[in-house]
């Protein structure tokens, strides 16, 4: 049996004294989620009745409630977009009609942040995409763009837009790291 560990009385008292001197940030909890994915099924787009090459725009609001805590003052955090995958769903056989696709995160209301381009895809000269298009990201931190826990994403698609209404399944993956300053969070 191990003997009980006895701490001198001065040790915890000196630790409490340090808290009063601005060292409160020494108490923290860190977390790291290497990959967390969010899926939106059946994101719909209107068809365009006249054949030809057109550009369509659609805005999406992704409420990322689990991550809104990362915008708190007591948290130092990063949420980096790792990848995005679009898969043909209803009204589509494949994604080959897309010539160019751009996805831009808008700054939260009242912010002077510039729009953040998250996706900038151009169809390769080698041919059509299959039923899935995948994008790797430069892993830019999207936390400043969450605002109230909502990521506002504007999607612009140029190509031979299908005449019928169509939809895609979208899957975005993030890497999240955070550090909560314990005493600051308790206030």
N, CA, C and O of each residue as an XYZ file, in Angstrom:
748
protein
N       0.843     -1.173      0.000
C       0.000      0.000      0.000
C       0.892      1.242      0.000
O       1.871      1.329      0.741
N       0.528      2.180     -0.840
C       1.283      3.423     -0.944
C       0.951      4.369      0.196
O      -0.211      4.474      0.590
N       1.935      5.051      0.725
C       1.612      6.022      1.777
C       0.872      7.219      1.176
O       1.093      7.578      0.020
N       0.005      7.823      1.963
C      -0.753      8.992      1.510
C       0.206     10.146      1.245
O       1.163     10.362      1.988
N      -0.065     10.874      0.184
C       0.758     12.025     -0.186
C       0.306     13.214      0.649
O      -0.871     13.574      0.656
N       1.257     13.816      1.353
C       0.932     14.972      2.177
C       1.581     16.193      1.552
O       2.797     16.244      1.365
N       0.752     17.170      1.234
C       1.250     18.416      0.666
C       1.467     19.415      1.790
O       0.653     19.515      2.709
N       2.555     20.146      1.716
C       2.723     21.216      2.696
C       1.596     22.238      2.518
O       1.146     22.464      1.394
N       1.147     22.841      3.578
C       0.048     23.798      3.559
C       0.355     24.995      2.664
O      -0.563     25.581      2.091
N       1.618     25.365      2.535
C       1.964     26.552      1.751
C       1.729     26.356      0.255
O       1.551     27.340     -0.462
N       1.722     25.103     -0.242
C       1.585     24.861     -1.671
C       0.214     25.284     -2.209
O       0.171     26.068     -3.157
N      -0.914     24.806     -1.655
C      -2.199     25.259     -2.200
C      -2.456     26.742     -1.944
O      -3.090     27.410     -2.760
N      -1.969     27.261     -0.813
C      -2.161     28.682     -0.526
C      -1.397     29.556     -1.522
O      -1.898     30.600     -1.941
N      -0.194     29.137     -1.900
C       0.561     29.924     -2.877
C      -0.093     29.826     -4.256
O      -0.041     30.790     -5.021
N      -0.707     28.685     -4.594
C      -1.412     28.554     -5.873
C      -2.603     29.505     -5.910
O      -2.867     30.130     -6.938
N      -3.327     29.619     -4.789
C      -4.437     30.569     -4.726
C      -3.936     32.001     -4.843
O      -4.593     32.842     -5.456
N      -2.795     32.279     -4.268
C      -2.213     33.615     -4.361
C      -1.863     33.972     -5.796
O      -2.014     35.125     -6.200
N      -1.399     33.004     -6.567
C      -1.063     33.257     -7.967
C      -2.295     33.659     -8.777
O      -2.192     34.455     -9.710
N      -3.448     33.115     -8.425
C      -4.663     33.443     -9.151
C      -4.989     34.923     -9.028
O      -5.525     35.515     -9.965
N      -4.683     35.516     -7.912
C      -4.941     36.933     -7.714
C      -3.938     37.829     -8.402
O      -4.123     39.046     -8.419
N      -2.890     37.277     -8.968
C      -1.859     38.100     -9.614
C      -1.959     38.066    -11.133
O      -1.010     38.450    -11.816
N      -3.080     37.619    -11.672
C      -3.224     37.598    -13.126
C      -2.798     36.288    -13.764
O      -2.700     36.208    -14.989
N      -2.547     35.282    -12.984
C      -2.132     33.987    -13.530
C      -3.321     33.048    -13.701
O      -3.148     31.834    -13.810
N      -4.530     33.612    -13.725
C      -5.727     32.777    -13.833
C      -5.774     32.002    -15.140
O      -6.422     30.958    -15.213
N      -5.102     32.491    -16.169
C      -5.108     31.787    -17.450
C      -4.284     30.507    -17.415
O      -4.234     29.766    -18.397
N      -3.642     30.249    -16.286
C      -2.870     29.019    -16.165
C      -3.780     27.801    -16.006
O      -3.360     26.672    -16.258
N      -5.011     28.031    -15.593
C      -5.966     26.937    -15.449
C      -6.826     26.885    -16.706
O      -7.600     27.805    -16.972
N      -6.690     25.818    -17.473
C      -7.439     25.704    -18.714
C      -7.656     24.239    -19.067
O      -7.017     23.336    -18.527
N      -8.575     24.046    -19.985
C      -8.866     22.721    -20.527
C      -8.702     22.817    -22.033
O      -9.207     23.750    -22.658
N      -7.991     21.850    -22.621
C      -7.784     21.840    -24.068
C      -8.504     20.646    -24.677
O      -8.637     19.588    -24.061
N      -8.964     20.851    -25.905
C      -9.601     19.765    -26.636
C      -9.202     19.810    -28.100
O      -8.883     20.873    -28.632
N      -9.221     18.659    -28.745
C      -8.828     18.555    -30.141
C      -9.698     17.492    -30.808
O      -9.686     16.327    -30.409
N     -10.447     17.903    -31.818
C     -11.253     16.970    -32.602
C     -10.667     17.000    -34.011
O     -10.890     17.960    -34.748
N      -9.921     15.961    -34.399
C      -9.237     15.984    -35.691
C     -10.178     16.063    -36.891
O      -9.802     16.597    -37.935
N     -11.399     15.537    -36.756
C     -12.350     15.626    -37.865
C     -13.769     15.500    -37.341
O     -14.131     14.506    -36.710
N     -14.575     16.537    -37.616
C     -16.001     16.530    -37.307
C     -16.713     16.907    -38.600
O     -16.382     17.920    -39.216
N     -17.680     16.108    -39.012
C     -18.333     16.332    -40.300
C     -19.799     16.698    -40.109
O     -20.476     16.202    -39.208
N     -20.263     17.578    -40.982
C     -21.645     18.029    -40.994
C     -22.199     17.694    -42.381
O     -21.572     18.006    -43.393
N     -23.356     17.070    -42.426
C     -23.954     16.688    -43.705
C     -25.292     17.375    -43.871
O     -26.113     17.396    -42.954
N     -25.507     17.938    -45.049
C     -26.827     18.444    -45.409
C     -27.300     17.613    -46.584
O     -26.691     17.618    -47.654
N     -28.387     16.905    -46.371
C     -28.950     16.065    -47.426
C     -29.951     16.861    -48.238
O     -30.704     17.678    -47.708
N     -29.944     16.605    -49.531
C     -30.965     17.132    -50.426
C     -31.017     18.657    -50.473
O     -32.097     19.240    -50.386
N     -29.844     19.316    -50.612
C     -29.798     20.773    -50.790
C     -30.291     21.074    -52.201
O     -29.625     20.736    -53.179
N     -31.447     21.704    -52.306
C     -32.116     21.856    -53.591
C     -31.776     23.119    -54.360
O     -31.475     24.165    -53.785
N     -31.833     22.987    -55.678
C     -31.635     24.093    -56.611
C     -32.750     24.030    -57.643
O     -33.226     22.949    -57.988
N     -33.165     25.193    -58.134
C     -34.172     25.245    -59.188
C     -33.518     24.942    -60.525
O     -32.375     25.324    -60.776
N     -34.269     24.244    -61.385
C     -33.809     24.016    -62.745
C     -33.923     25.297    -63.560
O     -34.586     26.253    -63.157
N     -33.272     25.297    -64.699
C     -33.346     26.455    -65.597
C     -33.932     25.973    -66.914
O     -33.313     25.151    -67.589
N     -35.115     26.461    -67.301
C     -35.863     25.858    -68.403
C     -35.251     26.026    -69.800
O     -35.613     25.287    -70.716
N     -34.351     26.960    -69.977
C     -33.786     27.207    -71.308
C     -32.362     26.643    -71.343
O     -31.518     27.040    -70.541
N     -32.094     25.711    -72.280
C     -30.744     25.142    -72.361
C     -29.691     26.223    -72.618
O     -29.945     27.210    -73.308
N     -28.509     26.012    -72.047
C     -27.405     26.953    -72.219
C     -26.531     26.953    -70.991
O     -26.750     26.174    -70.063
N     -25.537     27.825    -70.980
C     -24.635     27.960    -69.839
C     -25.066     29.163    -69.019
O     -25.188     30.268    -69.547
N     -25.298     28.952    -67.732
C     -25.789     29.998    -66.839
C     -25.039     29.942    -65.509
O     -24.320     28.989    -65.207
N     -25.235     30.986    -64.744
C     -24.716     31.033    -63.383
C     -25.906     31.152    -62.432
O     -26.765     32.017    -62.601
N     -25.945     30.271    -61.431
C     -26.991     30.337    -60.405
C     -26.326     30.570    -59.054
O     -25.208     30.118    -58.806
N     -27.029     31.277    -58.200
C     -26.548     31.568    -56.845
C     -27.552     31.044    -55.839
O     -28.761     31.082    -56.068
N     -27.040     30.559    -54.735
C     -27.896     30.096    -53.641
C     -27.167     30.346    -52.331
O     -25.977     30.057    -52.207
N     -27.886     30.882    -51.359
C     -27.330     31.124    -50.034
C     -27.818     30.044    -49.080
O     -28.979     29.636    -49.110
N     -26.893     29.591    -48.230
C     -27.202     28.589    -47.211
C     -26.800     29.161    -45.862
O     -25.779     29.839    -45.750
N     -27.593     28.893    -44.848
C     -27.255     29.239    -43.470
C     -27.098     27.945    -42.699
O     -28.064     27.207    -42.499
N     -25.870     27.672    -42.265
C     -25.591     26.458    -41.510
C     -25.489     26.821    -40.035
O     -24.538     27.471    -39.602
N     -26.481     26.391    -39.279
C     -26.439     26.623    -37.837
C     -25.558     25.546    -37.232
O     -25.886     24.359    -37.247
N     -24.443     25.989    -36.706
C     -23.454     25.070    -36.142
C     -23.476     25.276    -34.632
O     -22.501     25.724    -34.029
N     -24.614     24.937    -34.044
C     -24.852     25.190    -32.629
C     -23.782     24.640    -31.715
O     -23.432     25.280    -30.723
N     -23.261     23.483    -32.022
C     -22.246     22.879    -31.151
C     -20.959     23.687    -31.151
O     -20.177     23.594    -30.205
N     -20.723     24.479    -32.192
C     -19.483     25.247    -32.266
C     -19.637     26.696    -31.812
O     -18.637     27.401    -31.682
N     -20.877     27.164    -31.564
C     -21.023     28.567    -31.191
C     -20.344     28.893    -29.870
O     -20.001     30.049    -29.623
N     -20.145     27.896    -29.019
C     -19.415     28.114    -27.768
C     -17.962     28.528    -28.045
O     -17.328     29.165    -27.203
N     -17.441     28.170    -29.212
C     -16.054     28.496    -29.548
C     -15.836     29.983    -29.802
O     -14.694     30.436    -29.879
N     -16.924     30.749    -29.934
C     -16.791     32.189    -30.138
C     -16.783     32.960    -28.815
O     -16.648     34.183    -28.822
N     -16.923     32.272    -27.695
C     -16.922     32.898    -26.375
C     -15.543     33.476    -26.055
O     -14.528     32.948    -26.507
N     -15.506     34.573    -25.268
C     -14.243     35.229    -24.891
C     -13.315     34.333    -24.077
O     -12.099     34.523    -24.086
N     -13.887     33.360    -23.376
C     -13.062     32.502    -22.525
C     -12.430     31.349    -23.305
O     -11.735     30.512    -22.727
N     -12.671     31.307    -24.615
C     -12.205     30.188    -25.437
C     -11.269     30.694    -26.533
O     -11.596     31.634    -27.257
N     -10.115     30.065    -26.645
C      -9.228     30.253    -27.796
C      -9.450     29.037    -28.679
O      -9.140     27.914    -28.281
N      -9.982     29.252    -29.873
C     -10.340     28.091    -30.694
C     -10.076     28.333    -32.164
O      -9.962     29.467    -32.630
N      -9.983     27.227    -32.875
C      -9.879     27.236    -34.322
C     -10.771     26.117    -34.848
O     -10.802     25.019    -34.293
N     -11.485     26.408    -35.909
C     -12.253     25.385    -36.630
C     -11.857     25.544    -38.089
O     -12.248     26.509    -38.744
N     -11.089     24.601    -38.589
C     -10.560     24.699    -39.951
C     -11.306     23.743    -40.864
O     -11.441     22.555    -40.572
N     -11.790     24.286    -41.982
C     -12.460     23.449    -42.967
C     -11.418     22.560    -43.622
O     -10.437     23.050    -44.181
N     -11.633     21.237    -43.553
C     -10.715     20.278    -44.158
C     -11.136     19.923    -45.580
O     -10.313     19.898    -46.495
N     -12.429     19.649    -45.753
C     -12.898     19.198    -47.062
C     -14.394     19.425    -47.195
O     -15.112     19.620    -46.214
N     -14.832     19.394    -48.437
C     -16.251     19.467    -48.751
C     -16.504     18.506    -49.905
O     -15.749     18.481    -50.877
N     -17.559     17.723    -49.795
C     -17.924     16.773    -50.842
C     -19.368     17.018    -51.248
O     -20.256     17.082    -50.398
N     -19.600     17.155    -52.540
C     -20.935     17.290    -53.094
C     -21.245     16.023    -53.880
O     -20.439     15.584    -54.700
N     -22.400     15.440    -53.632
C     -22.810     14.213    -54.309
C     -24.150     14.442    -54.990
O     -25.090     14.948    -54.376
N     -24.231     14.067    -56.263
C     -25.478     14.202    -57.019
C     -26.596     13.449    -56.307
O     -26.410     12.328    -55.832
N     -27.754     14.087    -56.247
C     -28.902     13.462    -55.606
C     -30.055     13.481    -56.608
O     -29.886     13.040    -57.745
N     -31.192     13.971    -56.218
C     -32.365     13.916    -57.097
C     -32.201     14.849    -58.305
O     -31.673     15.956    -58.193
N     -32.664     14.372    -59.449
C     -32.627     15.162    -60.671
C     -31.282     15.180    -61.371
O     -31.133     15.856    -62.389
N     -30.294     14.453    -60.852
C     -28.948     14.454    -61.440
C     -28.412     13.040    -61.581
O     -28.604     12.195    -60.706
N     -27.737     12.798    -62.699
C     -27.010     11.533    -62.855
C     -25.568     11.718    -62.380
O     -24.956     10.796    -61.842
N     -25.035     12.934    -62.590
C     -23.666     13.220    -62.173
C     -23.499     14.732    -62.026
O     -24.449     15.491    -62.217
N     -22.297     15.155    -61.691
C     -21.994     16.573    -61.463
C     -21.273     17.189    -62.664
O     -20.711     18.279    -62.555
N     -21.286     16.499    -63.809
C     -20.539     16.923    -64.981
C     -20.966     18.251    -65.579
O     -20.199     18.850    -66.332
N     -22.165     18.731    -65.269
C     -22.638     20.001    -65.823
C     -21.938     21.215    -65.205
O     -21.998     22.311    -65.762
N     -21.286     21.031    -64.075
C     -20.656     22.159    -63.371
C     -19.320     22.504    -64.026
O     -18.399     21.688    -64.055
N     -19.232     23.716    -64.547
C     -17.985     24.235    -65.122
C     -17.156     24.929    -64.038
O     -15.935     24.788    -63.983
N     -17.843     25.674    -63.184
C     -17.170     26.412    -62.105
C     -18.097     26.486    -60.904
O     -19.306     26.663    -61.053
N     -17.531     26.350    -59.722
C     -18.286     26.441    -58.475
C     -17.454     27.228    -57.474
O     -16.266     26.967    -57.284
N     -18.100     28.191    -56.841
C     -17.408     29.001    -55.829
C     -18.293     29.073    -54.593
O     -19.480     29.385    -54.683
N     -17.703     28.781    -53.439
C     -18.410     28.872    -52.159
C     -17.720     29.887    -51.274
O     -16.526     29.771    -50.995
N     -18.471     30.882    -50.832
C     -17.909     31.992    -50.062
C     -18.656     32.155    -48.744
O     -19.886     32.206    -48.724
N     -17.911     32.238    -47.639
C     -18.502     32.505    -46.323
C     -18.632     34.010    -46.151
O     -17.682     34.759    -46.379
N     -19.816     34.440    -45.748
C     -20.055     35.855    -45.498
C     -19.670     36.185    -44.057
O     -19.787     35.350    -43.160
N     -19.215     37.402    -43.858
C     -18.877     37.870    -42.512
C     -20.157     38.024    -41.695
O     -21.213     38.318    -42.256
N     -20.079     37.830    -40.380
C     -21.266     38.056    -39.544
C     -21.722     39.507    -39.640
O     -20.920     40.397    -39.923
N     -23.005     39.742    -39.407
C     -23.534     41.103    -39.448
C     -22.770     41.990    -38.478
O     -22.491     41.597    -37.345
N     -22.436     43.188    -38.935
C     -21.716     44.141    -38.112
C     -20.205     43.956    -38.120
O     -19.483     44.727    -37.489
N     -19.724     42.947    -38.826
C     -18.290     42.673    -38.886
C     -17.701     43.317    -40.137
O     -18.381     43.454    -41.153
N     -16.437     43.709    -40.054
C     -15.775     44.251    -41.237
C     -14.847     43.228    -41.895
O     -13.977     43.592    -42.687
N     -15.037     41.947    -41.564
C     -14.260     40.886    -42.211
C     -14.625     40.812    -43.690
O     -15.786     41.004    -44.054
N     -13.647     40.536    -44.539
C     -13.975     40.354    -45.968
C     -14.617     38.975    -46.166
O     -14.441     38.088    -45.330
N     -15.361     38.787    -47.268
C     -15.872     37.445    -47.565
C     -14.701     36.467    -47.663
O     -13.611     36.838    -48.100
N     -14.929     35.226    -47.257
C     -13.886     34.212    -47.231
C     -14.206     33.116    -48.246
O     -15.181     32.384    -48.079
N     -13.393     33.000    -49.296
C     -13.607     31.969    -50.304
C     -13.146     30.634    -49.728
O     -11.973     30.457    -49.402
N     -14.089     29.696    -49.607
C     -13.798     28.371    -49.065
C     -13.615     27.336    -50.169
O     -12.863     26.376    -50.004
N     -14.303     27.528    -51.296
C     -14.251     26.590    -52.418
C     -14.111     27.403    -53.691
O     -14.820     28.390    -53.887
N     -13.209     26.995    -54.544
C     -13.094     27.600    -55.875
C     -12.709     26.487    -56.838
O     -11.530     26.189    -57.029
N     -13.722     25.880    -57.438
C     -13.548     24.694    -58.281
C     -13.775     25.049    -59.741
O     -14.737     25.740    -60.075
N     -12.899     24.581    -60.602
C     -13.087     24.647    -62.046
C     -12.955     23.230    -62.582
O     -12.028     22.501    -62.231
N     -13.900     22.852    -63.440
C     -13.883     21.498    -64.003
C     -12.549     21.266    -64.706
O     -12.108     22.106    -65.490
N     -11.907     20.136    -64.433
C     -10.625     19.851    -65.085
C     -10.807     19.622    -66.591
O     -11.847     19.141    -67.041
N      -9.788     19.972    -67.342
C      -9.827     19.798    -68.798
C      -9.920     18.325    -69.181
O     -10.309     17.992    -70.300
N      -9.562     17.448    -68.251
C      -9.535     16.013    -68.548
C     -10.916     15.389    -68.689
O     -11.022     14.237    -69.108
N     -11.976     16.118    -68.350
C     -13.308     15.544    -68.539
C     -14.282     15.868    -67.442
O     -14.039     16.731    -66.598
N     -15.394     15.157    -67.468
C     -16.488     15.400    -66.533
C     -16.222     14.799    -65.159
O     -15.490     13.825    -64.991
N     -16.855     15.433    -64.203
C     -16.841     14.876    -62.850
C     -17.817     13.712    -62.818
O     -18.720     13.638    -63.651
N     -17.652     12.832    -61.894
C     -18.603     11.739    -61.701
C     -19.778     12.239    -60.895
O     -20.163     13.404    -60.996
N     -20.345     11.359    -60.097
C     -21.489     11.785    -59.296
C     -21.054     12.512    -58.023
O     -21.900     13.001    -57.274
N     -19.741     12.589    -57.768
C     -19.220     13.271    -56.585
C     -18.092     14.222    -56.969
O     -17.235     13.898    -57.790
N     -18.115     15.402    -56.355
C     -17.001     16.345    -56.471
C     -16.493     16.582    -55.060
O     -17.267     16.917    -54.164
N     -15.190     16.408    -54.862
C     -14.591     16.637    -53.542
C     -13.583     17.763    -53.628
O     -12.857     17.898    -54.613
N     -13.552     18.568    -52.582
C     -12.647     19.699    -52.497
C     -11.819     19.572    -51.235
O     -12.354     19.281    -50.165
N     -10.536     19.787    -51.351
C      -9.690     19.913    -50.170
C      -9.610     21.400    -49.862
O      -9.669     22.219    -50.779
N      -9.480     21.758    -48.619
C      -9.457     23.163    -48.217
C      -8.056     23.574    -47.811
O      -7.210     22.736    -47.498
N      -7.822     24.890    -47.822
C      -6.535     25.404    -47.331
C      -6.519     25.495    -45.809
O      -5.558     25.988    -45.219
N      -7.584     25.019    -45.181
C      -7.712     24.934    -43.732
C      -7.708     26.297    -43.042
O      -7.085     26.478    -41.996
N      -8.400     27.234    -43.637
C      -8.573     28.549    -43.027
C      -9.512     28.432    -41.825
O     -10.493     27.689    -41.866
N      -9.208     29.165    -40.766
C     -10.038     29.175    -39.563
C     -11.365     29.883    -39.856
O     -11.370     31.044    -40.267
N     -12.487     29.190    -39.647
C     -13.797     29.777    -39.925
C     -14.485     30.341    -38.676
O     -15.591     30.872    -38.776
N     -13.857     30.238    -37.517
C     -14.474     30.738    -36.272
C     -14.906     32.201    -36.392
O     -16.021     32.523    -35.981
N     -14.079     33.106    -36.935
C     -14.530     34.499    -37.018
C     -15.788     34.684    -37.866
O     -16.457     35.711    -37.755
N     -16.118     33.708    -38.707
C     -17.273     33.810    -39.593
C     -18.525     33.157    -39.012
O     -19.572     33.146    -39.659
N     -18.428     32.612    -37.796
C     -19.592     31.977    -37.173
C     -20.552     32.981    -36.563
O     -21.761     32.749    -36.559
N     -20.045     34.083    -36.052
C     -20.922     35.071    -35.444
C     -21.774     34.464    -34.357
O     -21.267     34.132    -33.285
N     -23.064     34.311    -34.611
C     -24.015     33.782    -33.632
C     -24.143     32.261    -33.713
O     -25.151     31.705    -33.279
N     -23.144     31.591    -34.256
C     -23.186     30.144    -34.402
C     -23.703     29.696    -35.754
O     -23.964     28.511    -35.966
N     -23.851     30.652    -36.679
C     -24.339     30.355    -38.019
C     -23.283     30.717    -39.046
O     -22.753     31.829    -39.034
N     -22.976     29.789    -39.928
C     -22.072     30.053    -41.051
C     -22.942     30.325    -42.265
O     -23.698     29.459    -42.706
N     -22.830     31.540    -42.805
C     -23.601     31.924    -43.990
C     -22.726     31.690    -45.214
O     -21.685     32.325    -45.384
N     -23.167     30.765    -46.063
C     -22.385     30.358    -47.224
C     -23.153     30.696    -48.495
O     -24.321     30.335    -48.639
N     -22.490     31.390    -49.413
C     -23.064     31.722    -50.704
C     -22.398     30.836    -51.750
O     -21.171     30.794    -51.847
N     -23.213     30.128    -52.533
C     -22.696     29.210    -53.549
C     -23.066     29.745    -54.925
O     -24.218     30.093    -55.189
N     -22.068     29.801    -55.792
C     -22.268     30.244    -57.168
C     -21.829     29.111    -58.090
O     -20.686     28.658    -58.023
N     -22.746     28.650    -58.958
C     -22.463     27.545    -59.870
C     -22.669     28.021    -61.300
O     -23.714     28.580    -61.636
N     -21.662     27.795    -62.138
C     -21.746     28.121    -63.561
C     -21.635     26.822    -64.353
O     -20.780     25.980    -64.079
N     -22.512     26.680    -65.332
C     -22.480     25.497    -66.171
C     -23.779     25.334    -66.922
O     -24.603     26.248    -66.962
N     -23.960     24.180    -67.511
C     -25.203     23.847    -68.215
C     -26.201     23.377    -67.169
O     -26.385     22.177    -66.964
N     -26.835     24.321    -66.520
C     -27.727     24.040    -65.397
C     -28.869     23.130    -65.869
O     -29.489     23.406    -66.896
N     -29.153     22.048    -65.130
C     -30.243     21.146    -65.529
C     -31.572     21.890    -65.647
O     -31.822     22.858    -64.929
N     -32.415     21.422    -66.563
C     -33.715     22.051    -66.773
C     -34.698     21.713    -65.645
O     -35.573     22.515    -65.318
N     -34.550     20.541    -65.064
C     -35.420     20.146    -63.957
C     -34.792     20.564    -62.624
O     -33.586     20.798    -62.550
N     -35.610     20.657    -61.578
C     -35.085     20.939    -60.240
C     -34.149     19.796    -59.846
O     -34.354     18.649    -60.243
N     -33.134     20.117    -59.075
C     -32.133     19.118    -58.718
C     -31.597     19.396    -57.326
O     -31.792     20.480    -56.776
N     -30.918     18.400    -56.761
C     -30.370     18.574    -55.413
C     -29.071     17.797    -55.269
O     -28.780     16.875    -56.032
N     -28.310     18.197    -54.277
C     -27.054     17.520    -53.945
C     -27.033     17.252    -52.446
O     -27.732     17.908    -51.674
N     -26.228     16.284    -52.052
C     -25.906     16.076    -50.643
C     -24.550     16.723    -50.427
O     -23.614     16.481    -51.188
N     -24.443     17.537    -49.400
C     -23.191     18.235    -49.103
C     -22.653     17.759    -47.760
O     -23.394     17.674    -46.781
N     -21.358     17.448    -47.719
C     -20.712     17.005    -46.480
C     -19.451     17.838    -46.285
O     -18.536     17.791    -47.107
N     -19.405     18.595    -45.203
C     -18.236     19.400    -44.863
C     -17.580     18.862    -43.608
O     -18.256     18.515    -42.640
N     -16.248     18.795    -43.631
C     -15.511     18.283    -42.471
C     -14.576     19.357    -41.933
O     -13.900     20.051    -42.693
N     -14.550     19.482    -40.617
C     -13.743     20.473    -39.911
C     -12.791     19.783    -38.945
O     -13.064     18.689    -38.450
N     -11.671     20.445    -38.689
C     -10.796     20.063    -37.579
C     -10.958     21.159    -36.535
O     -10.827     22.342    -36.851
N     -11.239     20.778    -35.299
C     -11.523     21.757    -34.250
C     -10.538     21.583    -33.102
O     -10.316     20.477    -32.611
N      -9.950     22.708    -32.686
C      -9.083     22.738    -31.503
C      -9.552     23.879    -30.627
O      -9.916     24.949    -31.116
N      -9.540     23.643    -29.336
C      -9.971     24.695    -28.435
C      -9.298     24.619    -27.087
O      -8.869     23.558    -26.636
N      -9.218     25.784    -26.451
C      -8.648     25.902    -25.117
C      -9.575     26.824    -24.321
O      -9.737     27.999    -24.653
N     -10.182     26.268    -23.259
C     -11.095     27.041    -22.413
C     -10.326     27.487    -21.181
O      -9.766     26.673    -20.446
N     -10.311     28.817    -20.968
C      -9.684     29.382    -19.772
C     -10.702     29.233    -18.650
O     -11.716     29.930    -18.605
N     -10.407     28.318    -17.760
C     -11.357     27.861    -16.762
C     -11.940     28.999    -15.932
O     -13.162     29.121    -15.846
N     -11.121     29.820    -15.331
C     -11.620     30.857    -14.431
C     -12.356     31.957    -15.194
O     -13.309     32.536    -14.672
N     -11.934     32.249    -16.407
C     -12.618     33.250    -17.208
C     -13.997     32.745    -17.609
O     -14.951     33.521    -17.679
N     -14.103     31.449    -17.873
C     -15.387     30.852    -18.257
C     -16.342     30.812    -17.068
O     -17.557     30.802    -17.265
N     -15.837     30.788    -15.866
C     -16.677     30.698    -14.677
C     -17.315     32.035    -14.302
O     -18.231     32.072    -13.481
N     -16.841     33.134    -14.894
C     -17.378     34.456    -14.527
C     -18.762     34.668    -15.061
O     -19.353     35.725    -14.841
